[in-house]
Structures are given as structure tokens and as C-alpha cells.
């Protein structure tokens, strides 16, 4: 999905500009942990934190290539 989002931003420069104007802050581990605290089932917290962190890093790299 990250690749598709980056492709969309590449094809639509206006969308890329709007994305930056939104000023979305980076997701840190504390935020992920806070969200996981609200889930009423046992999950692999470390895996989820790493999955989100890696996805965010990939998105930042892909957007960096567009700028």
C-alpha cells in the first residue's frame, strides 16, 4: 500500500503538496504503544511497533525521492 500511495503522489504533484501541508507528524513508539494498550487482545507488540516503524521509514524514503 505504501508503494501505491507513493505512486499516487508521484502522478499527482498537487496531492504531494497537500500531503506536506497537512503537517502529519511522525509516529513514534510511544504513540504505537498507547494505541496497543487499547486493544483488548494479546498481540506481538514488538512486531507491530517494528512493522509500523519500517513502513514509516519506507514512506519517508519514497517521498524523499519525489521531492
Protein Blocks (a to p, Z undefined) as FASTA:
>chain_A
ZZmmmmmmmmmmmlmmmmmmnopacddfklmmmmmmmpcbdcdfklmmmmmmmmmmmmmm
mmmmmZZ
